[in-house]
Amino acid sequence: MMNRKTVDIIKETYRPTKVTLLGNVEILESTSGNIVLKEKKKDMKELYQYLYSRNFENFPTLIDDSREGVNIFEYIPDTNIPKEQKASDFMKVVAKLHQKTSYQKEVSLDEYQKIYDEVLAQIEYLNFFYDNLYQEYFKSIYPSPSEYLLLMHSSKIFASLEFAKKELETWFQSVSELHQYRICQIHNHLSLEHYHKWQKDYLLSWENSKKDSPVLDLFHFYQNEYFDLPFASLLEEYFMICPWSEEEKKLFFIVISIPPKFEEKGSEFERIKEIRKVLDYVYKTEDLIRPYYAVEQK
Protein backbone atom coordinates (compact mmCIF):
# COMPACT_ATOMS: atom_id res chain seq x y z
CA MET A 1 0.00 0.00 0.00
CA MET A 2 1.13 3.53 -0.77
CA ASN A 3 2.00 5.91 2.04
CA ARG A 4 -1.28 7.84 2.34
CA LYS A 5 0.39 10.83 4.04
CA THR A 6 2.74 11.17 1.07
CA VAL A 7 -0.15 10.81 -1.38
CA ASP A 8 -2.06 13.60 0.38
CA ILE A 9 1.00 15.89 0.19
CA ILE A 10 1.35 15.16 -3.55
CA LYS A 11 -2.32 15.96 -4.10
CA GLU A 12 -1.90 19.25 -2.26
CA THR A 13 1.01 20.09 -4.57
CA TYR A 14 -0.58 19.06 -7.89
CA ARG A 15 -4.21 19.91 -6.98
CA PRO A 16 -5.75 17.36 -9.37
CA THR A 17 -9.13 17.95 -10.97
CA LYS A 18 -9.74 14.22 -11.17
CA VAL A 19 -8.33 11.13 -9.43
CA THR A 20 -8.73 7.66 -10.95
CA LEU A 21 -7.99 4.48 -9.00
CA LEU A 22 -6.73 1.48 -10.98
CA GLY A 23 -5.92 -1.27 -8.51
CA ASN A 24 -3.00 0.02 -6.42
CA VAL A 25 -2.31 2.85 -8.88
CA GLU A 26 -3.68 6.39 -8.70
CA ILE A 27 -3.88 8.62 -11.78
CA LEU A 28 -3.98 12.34 -11.03
CA GLU A 29 -5.30 14.65 -13.74
CA SER A 30 -4.51 18.35 -13.44
CA THR A 31 -4.13 21.44 -15.62
CA SER A 32 -0.35 21.01 -15.48
CA GLY A 33 -0.52 17.42 -16.79
CA ASN A 34 -1.34 13.90 -15.68
CA ILE A 35 0.78 11.78 -13.37
CA VAL A 36 0.70 8.25 -11.98
CA LEU A 37 1.34 7.39 -8.32
CA LYS A 38 2.65 3.93 -7.46
CA GLU A 39 3.95 2.29 -4.33
CA LYS A 40 7.74 2.43 -4.11
CA LYS A 41 8.84 -1.21 -4.08
CA LYS A 42 12.34 -1.00 -5.53
CA ASP A 43 14.95 1.44 -6.83
CA MET A 44 13.40 2.31 -10.18
CA LYS A 45 16.05 4.90 -10.96
CA GLU A 46 18.77 2.27 -10.83
CA LEU A 47 16.76 -0.04 -13.08
CA TYR A 48 16.03 2.74 -15.58
CA GLN A 49 19.69 3.76 -15.68
CA TYR A 50 20.64 0.19 -16.49
CA LEU A 51 18.04 -0.02 -19.26
CA TYR A 52 19.26 3.31 -20.69
CA SER A 53 22.80 1.94 -20.70
CA ARG A 54 21.58 -0.95 -22.86
CA ASN A 55 19.80 1.42 -25.30
CA PHE A 56 16.35 0.38 -24.16
CA GLU A 57 14.05 3.33 -23.45
CA ASN A 58 10.54 1.88 -23.71
CA PHE A 59 9.30 2.78 -20.24
CA PRO A 60 7.52 5.77 -18.67
CA THR A 61 9.59 8.61 -17.21
CA LEU A 62 10.17 8.53 -13.47
CA ILE A 63 9.28 12.08 -12.50
CA ASP A 64 10.03 11.92 -8.77
CA ASP A 65 11.37 9.11 -6.58
CA SER A 66 12.25 11.28 -3.58
CA ARG A 67 8.87 10.89 -1.83
CA GLU A 68 8.52 8.45 1.03
CA GLY A 69 6.86 5.22 -0.13
CA VAL A 70 5.59 6.66 -3.44
CA ASN A 71 7.01 7.02 -6.96
CA ILE A 72 5.61 9.56 -9.41
CA PHE A 73 5.59 8.56 -13.10
CA GLU A 74 4.46 10.29 -16.24
CA TYR A 75 1.04 9.21 -17.43
CA ILE A 76 1.07 7.26 -20.70
CA PRO A 77 -2.24 7.11 -22.61
CA ASP A 78 -2.94 4.23 -24.96
CA THR A 79 -3.90 4.00 -28.62
CA ASN A 80 -6.96 1.99 -29.56
CA ILE A 81 -5.65 -0.65 -31.98
CA PRO A 82 -6.75 -4.25 -32.68
CA LYS A 83 -5.61 -6.70 -30.02
CA GLU A 84 -3.68 -8.89 -32.46
CA GLN A 85 -1.76 -5.91 -33.84
CA LYS A 86 -1.08 -4.67 -30.33
CA ALA A 87 0.23 -8.11 -29.36
CA SER A 88 2.58 -8.11 -32.36
CA ASP A 89 4.01 -4.70 -31.43
CA PHE A 90 4.22 -5.77 -27.80
CA MET A 91 6.16 -8.93 -28.64
CA LYS A 92 8.72 -6.96 -30.62
CA VAL A 93 9.34 -4.65 -27.66
CA VAL A 94 9.76 -7.60 -25.29
CA ALA A 95 12.19 -9.22 -27.73
CA LYS A 96 14.12 -5.95 -27.90
CA LEU A 97 14.31 -5.83 -24.08
CA HIS A 98 15.64 -9.37 -23.85
CA GLN A 99 18.05 -9.00 -26.75
CA LYS A 100 19.59 -5.75 -25.56
CA THR A 101 20.10 -6.92 -21.97
CA SER A 102 21.26 -10.49 -22.66
CA TYR A 103 24.51 -11.91 -21.40
CA GLN A 104 25.91 -15.36 -20.68
CA LYS A 105 26.26 -16.35 -17.03
CA GLU A 106 28.75 -18.97 -15.89
CA VAL A 107 26.87 -21.73 -14.06
CA SER A 108 27.49 -25.15 -12.61
CA LEU A 109 25.39 -28.24 -13.19
CA ASP A 110 23.69 -27.48 -9.87
CA GLU A 111 21.89 -24.53 -11.48
CA TYR A 112 20.39 -26.75 -14.17
CA GLN A 113 19.66 -29.42 -11.57
CA LYS A 114 17.62 -26.90 -9.59
CA ILE A 115 15.50 -26.06 -12.65
CA TYR A 116 15.08 -29.76 -13.40
CA ASP A 117 14.01 -30.57 -9.85
CA GLU A 118 11.49 -27.71 -9.68
CA VAL A 119 9.84 -28.58 -12.99
CA LEU A 120 9.81 -32.31 -12.25
CA ALA A 121 8.20 -31.68 -8.85
CA GLN A 122 5.43 -29.70 -10.54
CA ILE A 123 4.85 -32.45 -13.12
CA GLU A 124 4.72 -35.20 -10.49
CA TYR A 125 2.43 -33.18 -8.23
CA LEU A 126 -0.08 -32.60 -11.04
CA ASN A 127 0.13 -36.20 -12.18
CA PHE A 128 -0.70 -37.29 -8.62
CA PHE A 129 -3.48 -34.70 -8.35
CA TYR A 130 -5.20 -35.65 -11.63
CA ASP A 131 -4.77 -39.37 -10.99
CA ASN A 132 -6.55 -39.05 -7.64
CA LEU A 133 -9.26 -36.96 -9.26
CA TYR A 134 -9.70 -39.52 -12.02
CA GLN A 135 -9.94 -42.39 -9.54
CA GLU A 136 -12.51 -40.48 -7.48
CA TYR A 137 -14.66 -39.59 -10.49
CA PHE A 138 -14.37 -43.09 -11.98
CA LYS A 139 -16.04 -44.55 -8.89
CA SER A 140 -19.14 -42.41 -9.43
CA ILE A 141 -22.10 -44.52 -10.57
CA TYR A 142 -23.69 -41.45 -12.12
CA PRO A 143 -20.90 -38.94 -12.89
CA SER A 144 -21.87 -35.29 -12.95
CA PRO A 145 -21.33 -33.38 -16.23
CA SER A 146 -18.06 -31.92 -14.91
CA GLU A 147 -16.85 -35.35 -13.76
CA TYR A 148 -17.78 -36.90 -17.10
CA LEU A 149 -15.98 -34.13 -19.00
CA LEU A 150 -12.77 -34.75 -17.09
CA LEU A 151 -13.04 -38.54 -17.40
CA MET A 152 -13.51 -38.31 -21.17
CA HIS A 153 -10.46 -36.08 -21.68
CA SER A 154 -8.17 -37.21 -18.86
CA SER A 155 -5.93 -39.13 -21.27
CA LYS A 156 -5.01 -35.84 -22.92
CA ILE A 157 -4.00 -34.31 -19.60
CA PHE A 158 -1.88 -37.33 -18.66
CA ALA A 159 -0.31 -37.33 -22.13
CA SER A 160 0.73 -33.70 -21.69
CA LEU A 161 2.32 -34.47 -18.34
CA GLU A 162 4.11 -37.50 -19.77
CA PHE A 163 5.36 -35.43 -22.71
CA ALA A 164 6.66 -32.74 -20.36
CA LYS A 165 8.43 -35.31 -18.18
CA LYS A 166 10.03 -37.07 -21.15
CA GLU A 167 11.19 -33.81 -22.70
CA LEU A 168 12.53 -32.61 -19.36
CA GLU A 169 14.81 -35.65 -19.21
CA THR A 170 16.02 -34.92 -22.75
CA TRP A 171 16.57 -31.26 -21.91
CA PHE A 172 18.58 -32.07 -18.79
CA GLN A 173 20.83 -34.43 -20.73
CA SER A 174 21.46 -31.74 -23.36
CA VAL A 175 22.41 -29.05 -20.81
CA SER A 176 24.47 -31.28 -18.52
CA GLU A 177 27.65 -30.40 -20.44
CA LEU A 178 26.90 -26.69 -20.67
CA HIS A 179 28.55 -24.18 -18.35
CA GLN A 180 26.60 -21.06 -19.31
CA TYR A 181 23.07 -19.90 -19.78
CA ARG A 182 21.47 -16.68 -20.92
CA ILE A 183 20.37 -14.07 -18.41
CA CYS A 184 18.61 -10.83 -19.27
CA GLN A 185 16.45 -8.18 -17.68
CA ILE A 186 12.96 -9.63 -17.66
CA HIS A 187 9.84 -7.61 -17.03
CA ASN A 188 8.37 -10.43 -14.93
CA HIS A 189 4.78 -9.16 -15.17
CA LEU A 190 4.05 -9.28 -18.87
CA SER A 191 0.52 -8.68 -20.11
CA LEU A 192 -1.06 -6.55 -22.82
CA GLU A 193 -2.45 -4.36 -20.04
CA HIS A 194 1.13 -3.34 -19.25
CA TYR A 195 1.83 -2.23 -22.82
CA HIS A 196 0.74 1.15 -24.18
CA LYS A 197 1.42 2.52 -27.63
CA TRP A 198 1.59 6.29 -27.79
CA GLN A 199 4.46 8.43 -29.03
CA LYS A 200 6.49 5.22 -28.82
CA ASP A 201 6.06 1.74 -27.36
CA TYR A 202 5.89 1.63 -23.57
CA LEU A 203 6.14 -1.25 -21.12
CA LEU A 204 4.56 -0.30 -17.80
CA SER A 205 4.71 -1.74 -14.26
CA TRP A 206 8.38 -2.65 -13.80
CA GLU A 207 8.18 -3.24 -10.05
CA ASN A 208 8.67 -7.03 -10.40
CA SER A 209 11.49 -6.80 -12.93
CA LYS A 210 14.63 -8.86 -12.32
CA LYS A 211 17.50 -10.56 -14.11
CA ASP A 212 16.56 -14.08 -15.13
CA SER A 213 15.98 -16.29 -18.16
CA PRO A 214 13.76 -14.85 -20.93
CA VAL A 215 11.93 -18.19 -20.86
CA LEU A 216 10.33 -17.11 -17.59
CA ASP A 217 8.94 -13.91 -19.11
CA LEU A 218 7.31 -15.62 -22.10
CA PHE A 219 6.06 -18.49 -19.95
CA HIS A 220 4.05 -16.15 -17.72
CA PHE A 221 2.83 -14.15 -20.72
CA TYR A 222 1.67 -17.35 -22.42
CA GLN A 223 -0.23 -18.46 -19.32
CA ASN A 224 -2.03 -15.10 -19.24
CA GLU A 225 -2.85 -14.75 -22.94
CA TYR A 226 -2.75 -18.23 -24.55
CA PHE A 227 -6.46 -18.35 -25.35
CA ASP A 228 -6.87 -15.11 -27.30
CA LEU A 229 -3.61 -14.58 -29.19
CA PRO A 230 -1.90 -16.26 -32.19
CA PHE A 231 1.21 -17.38 -30.32
CA ALA A 232 2.79 -19.22 -33.25
CA SER A 233 3.21 -16.01 -35.24
CA LEU A 234 4.07 -14.01 -32.12
CA LEU A 235 6.94 -16.37 -31.30
CA GLU A 236 8.21 -16.13 -34.87
CA GLU A 237 8.32 -12.33 -34.57
CA TYR A 238 10.05 -12.58 -31.20
CA PHE A 239 12.71 -15.03 -32.42
CA MET A 240 13.49 -12.81 -35.42
CA ILE A 241 14.75 -10.18 -32.96
CA CYS A 242 15.92 -12.35 -30.07
CA PRO A 243 16.86 -15.87 -31.21
CA TRP A 244 16.91 -18.62 -28.61
CA SER A 245 19.07 -21.70 -28.33
CA GLU A 246 17.44 -25.10 -28.85
CA GLU A 247 17.75 -25.72 -25.10
CA GLU A 248 15.85 -22.51 -24.31
CA LYS A 249 13.08 -23.37 -26.76
CA LYS A 250 12.79 -26.88 -25.39
CA LEU A 251 12.54 -25.63 -21.81
CA PHE A 252 9.84 -23.16 -22.84
CA PHE A 253 7.82 -25.88 -24.58
CA ILE A 254 8.20 -28.12 -21.54
CA VAL A 255 6.91 -25.62 -19.00
CA ILE A 256 3.99 -24.46 -21.13
CA SER A 257 3.04 -28.10 -21.74
CA ILE A 258 2.31 -28.62 -18.04
CA PRO A 259 -1.48 -28.28 -17.62
CA PRO A 260 -2.86 -25.89 -15.02
CA LYS A 261 -4.44 -27.31 -11.89
CA PHE A 262 -8.22 -27.70 -11.91
CA GLU A 263 -9.78 -25.75 -9.03
CA GLU A 264 -12.63 -27.76 -7.51
CA LYS A 265 -15.00 -25.06 -6.33
CA GLY A 266 -18.23 -23.29 -7.12
CA SER A 267 -21.37 -24.54 -8.83
CA GLU A 268 -21.50 -27.40 -11.32
CA PHE A 269 -21.55 -24.90 -14.17
CA GLU A 270 -18.44 -23.15 -12.79
CA ARG A 271 -16.67 -26.49 -12.41
CA ILE A 272 -17.40 -27.33 -16.04
CA LYS A 273 -15.97 -23.97 -17.07
CA GLU A 274 -12.81 -24.58 -15.04
CA ILE A 275 -12.26 -28.04 -16.54
CA ARG A 276 -12.91 -26.61 -19.99
CA LYS A 277 -10.20 -24.01 -19.36
CA VAL A 278 -7.73 -26.74 -18.48
CA LEU A 279 -8.62 -28.67 -21.63
CA ASP A 280 -8.47 -25.56 -23.82
CA TYR A 281 -5.00 -24.89 -22.47
CA VAL A 282 -3.86 -28.44 -23.20
CA TYR A 283 -5.23 -28.53 -26.75
CA LYS A 284 -4.04 -25.06 -27.70
CA THR A 285 -0.56 -25.73 -26.34
CA GLU A 286 -0.34 -28.99 -28.27
CA ASP A 287 -1.29 -27.15 -31.47
CA LEU A 288 1.39 -24.55 -30.80
CA ILE A 289 4.32 -26.90 -30.24
CA ARG A 290 3.40 -29.71 -32.67
CA PRO A 291 4.90 -28.01 -35.77
CA TYR A 292 8.21 -27.48 -33.96
CA TYR A 293 8.52 -31.17 -33.14
CA ALA A 294 7.39 -32.17 -36.64
CA VAL A 295 10.28 -30.16 -38.10
CA GLU A 296 12.66 -31.58 -35.48
CA GLN A 297 11.73 -35.16 -36.35
CA LYS A 298 12.29 -34.52 -40.06
C-alpha positions in Angstrom: 0.0 0.0 0.0 1.1 3.5 -0.8 2.0 5.9 2.0 -1.3 7.8 2.3 0.4 10.8 4.0 2.7 11.2 1.1 -0.2 10.8 -1.4 -2.1 13.6 0.4 1.0 15.9 0.2 1.3 15.2 -3.5 -2.3 16.0 -4.1 -1.9 19.3 -2.3 1.0 20.1 -4.6 -0.6 19.1 -7.9 -4.2 19.9 -7.0 -5.8 17.4 -9.4 -9.1 18.0 -11.0 -9.7 14.2 -11.2 -8.3 11.1 -9.4 -8.7 7.7 -10.9 -8.0 4.5 -9.0 -6.7 1.5 -11.0 -5.9 -1.3 -8.5 -3.0 0.0 -6.4 -2.3 2.8 -8.9 -3.7 6.4 -8.7 -3.9 8.6 -11.8 -4.0 12.3 -11.0 -5.3 14.7 -13.7 -4.5 18.4 -13.4 -4.1 21.4 -15.6 -0.3 21.0 -15.5 -0.5 17.4 -16.8 -1.3 13.9 -15.7 0.8 11.8 -13.4 0.7 8.2 -12.0 1.3 7.4 -8.3 2.6 3.9 -7.5 4.0 2.3 -4.3 7.7 2.4 -4.1 8.8 -1.2 -4.1 12.3 -1.0 -5.5 15.0 1.4 -6.8 13.4 2.3 -10.2 16.1 4.9 -11.0 18.8 2.3 -10.8 16.8 0.0 -13.1 16.0 2.7 -15.6 19.7 3.8 -15.7 20.6 0.2 -16.5 18.0 0.0 -19.3 19.3 3.3 -20.7 22.8 1.9 -20.7 21.6 -0.9 -22.9 19.8 1.4 -25.3 16.3 0.4 -24.2 14.1 3.3 -23.4 10.5 1.9 -23.7 9.3 2.8 -20.2 7.5 5.8 -18.7 9.6 8.6 -17.2 10.2 8.5 -13.5 9.3 12.1 -12.5 10.0 11.9 -8.8 11.4 9.1 -6.6 12.2 11.3 -3.6 8.9 10.9 -1.8 8.5 8.4 1.0 6.9 5.2 -0.1 5.6 6.7 -3.4 7.0 7.0 -7.0 5.6 9.6 -9.4 5.6 8.6 -13.1 4.5 10.3 -16.2 1.0 9.2 -17.4 1.1 7.3 -20.7 -2.2 7.1 -22.6 -2.9 4.2 -25.0 -3.9 4.0 -28.6 -7.0 2.0 -29.6 -5.6 -0.6 -32.0 -6.8 -4.3 -32.7 -5.6 -6.7 -30.0 -3.7 -8.9 -32.5 -1.8 -5.9 -33.8 -1.1 -4.7 -30.3 0.2 -8.1 -29.4 2.6 -8.1 -32.4 4.0 -4.7 -31.4 4.2 -5.8 -27.8 6.2 -8.9 -28.6 8.7 -7.0 -30.6 9.3 -4.7 -27.7 9.8 -7.6 -25.3 12.2 -9.2 -27.7 14.1 -6.0 -27.9 14.3 -5.8 -24.1 15.6 -9.4 -23.9 18.0 -9.0 -26.7 19.6 -5.7 -25.6 20.1 -6.9 -22.0 21.3 -10.5 -22.7 24.5 -11.9 -21.4 25.9 -15.4 -20.7 26.3 -16.3 -17.0 28.7 -19.0 -15.9 26.9 -21.7 -14.1 27.5 -25.1 -12.6 25.4 -28.2 -13.2 23.7 -27.5 -9.9 21.9 -24.5 -11.5 20.4 -26.7 -14.2 19.7 -29.4 -11.6 17.6 -26.9 -9.6 15.5 -26.1 -12.7 15.1 -29.8 -13.4 14.0 -30.6 -9.8 11.5 -27.7 -9.7 9.8 -28.6 -13.0 9.8 -32.3 -12.3 8.2 -31.7 -8.9 5.4 -29.7 -10.5 4.8 -32.4 -13.1 4.7 -35.2 -10.5 2.4 -33.2 -8.2 -0.1 -32.6 -11.0 0.1 -36.2 -12.2 -0.7 -37.3 -8.6 -3.5 -34.7 -8.4 -5.2 -35.6 -11.6 -4.8 -39.4 -11.0 -6.5 -39.1 -7.6 -9.3 -37.0 -9.3 -9.7 -39.5 -12.0 -9.9 -42.4 -9.5 -12.5 -40.5 -7.5 -14.7 -39.6 -10.5 -14.4 -43.1 -12.0 -16.0 -44.6 -8.9 -19.1 -42.4 -9.4 -22.1 -44.5 -10.6 -23.7 -41.4 -12.1 -20.9 -38.9 -12.9 -21.9 -35.3 -12.9 -21.3 -33.4 -16.2 -18.1 -31.9 -14.9 -16.8 -35.3 -13.8 -17.8 -36.9 -17.1 -16.0 -34.1 -19.0 -12.8 -34.7 -17.1 -13.0 -38.5 -17.4 -13.5 -38.3 -21.2 -10.5 -36.1 -21.7 -8.2 -37.2 -18.9 -5.9 -39.1 -21.3 -5.0 -35.8 -22.9 -4.0 -34.3 -19.6 -1.9 -37.3 -18.7 -0.3 -37.3 -22.1 0.7 -33.7 -21.7 2.3 -34.5 -18.3 4.1 -37.5 -19.8 5.4 -35.4 -22.7 6.7 -32.7 -20.4 8.4 -35.3 -18.2 10.0 -37.1 -21.2 11.2 -33.8 -22.7 12.5 -32.6 -19.4 14.8 -35.7 -19.2 16.0 -34.9 -22.7 16.6 -31.3 -21.9 18.6 -32.1 -18.8 20.8 -34.4 -20.7 21.5 -31.7 -23.4 22.4 -29.0 -20.8 24.5 -31.3 -18.5 27.6 -30.4 -20.4 26.9 -26.7 -20.7 28.6 -24.2 -18.3 26.6 -21.1 -19.3 23.1 -19.9 -19.8 21.5 -16.7 -20.9 20.4 -14.1 -18.4 18.6 -10.8 -19.3 16.4 -8.2 -17.7 13.0 -9.6 -17.7 9.8 -7.6 -17.0 8.4 -10.4 -14.9 4.8 -9.2 -15.2 4.0 -9.3 -18.9 0.5 -8.7 -20.1 -1.1 -6.6 -22.8 -2.5 -4.4 -20.0 1.1 -3.3 -19.3 1.8 -2.2 -22.8 0.7 1.2 -24.2 1.4 2.5 -27.6 1.6 6.3 -27.8 4.5 8.4 -29.0 6.5 5.2 -28.8 6.1 1.7 -27.4 5.9 1.6 -23.6 6.1 -1.2 -21.1 4.6 -0.3 -17.8 4.7 -1.7 -14.3 8.4 -2.7 -13.8 8.2 -3.2 -10.1 8.7 -7.0 -10.4 11.5 -6.8 -12.9 14.6 -8.9 -12.3 17.5 -10.6 -14.1 16.6 -14.1 -15.1 16.0 -16.3 -18.2 13.8 -14.8 -20.9 11.9 -18.2 -20.9 10.3 -17.1 -17.6 8.9 -13.9 -19.1 7.3 -15.6 -22.1 6.1 -18.5 -20.0 4.0 -16.1 -17.7 2.8 -14.2 -20.7 1.7 -17.4 -22.4 -0.2 -18.5 -19.3 -2.0 -15.1 -19.2 -2.8 -14.8 -22.9 -2.7 -18.2 -24.5 -6.5 -18.3 -25.4 -6.9 -15.1 -27.3 -3.6 -14.6 -29.2 -1.9 -16.3 -32.2 1.2 -17.4 -30.3 2.8 -19.2 -33.3 3.2 -16.0 -35.2 4.1 -14.0 -32.1 6.9 -16.4 -31.3 8.2 -16.1 -34.9 8.3 -12.3 -34.6 10.0 -12.6 -31.2 12.7 -15.0 -32.4 13.5 -12.8 -35.4 14.8 -10.2 -33.0 15.9 -12.3 -30.1 16.9 -15.9 -31.2 16.9 -18.6 -28.6 19.1 -21.7 -28.3 17.4 -25.1 -28.8 17.8 -25.7 -25.1 15.8 -22.5 -24.3 13.1 -23.4 -26.8 12.8 -26.9 -25.4 12.5 -25.6 -21.8 9.8 -23.2 -22.8 7.8 -25.9 -24.6 8.2 -28.1 -21.5 6.9 -25.6 -19.0 4.0 -24.5 -21.1 3.0 -28.1 -21.7 2.3 -28.6 -18.0 -1.5 -28.3 -17.6 -2.9 -25.9 -15.0 -4.4 -27.3 -11.9 -8.2 -27.7 -11.9 -9.8 -25.8 -9.0 -12.6 -27.8 -7.5 -15.0 -25.1 -6.3 -18.2 -23.3 -7.1 -21.4 -24.5 -8.8 -21.5 -27.4 -11.3 -21.5 -24.9 -14.2 -18.4 -23.1 -12.8 -16.7 -26.5 -12.4 -17.4 -27.3 -16.0 -16.0 -24.0 -17.1 -12.8 -24.6 -15.0 -12.3 -28.0 -16.5 -12.9 -26.6 -20.0 -10.2 -24.0 -19.4 -7.7 -26.7 -18.5 -8.6 -28.7 -21.6 -8.5 -25.6 -23.8 -5.0 -24.9 -22.5 -3.9 -28.4 -23.2 -5.2 -28.5 -26.8 -4.0 -25.1 -27.7 -0.6 -25.7 -26.3 -0.3 -29.0 -28.3 -1.3 -27.2 -31.5 1.4 -24.6 -30.8 4.3 -26.9 -30.2 3.4 -29.7 -32.7 4.9 -28.0 -35.8 8.2 -27.5 -34.0 8.5 -31.2 -33.1 7.4 -32.2 -36.6 10.3 -30.2 -38.1 12.7 -31.6 -35.5 11.7 -35.2 -36.4 12.3 -34.5 -40.1 
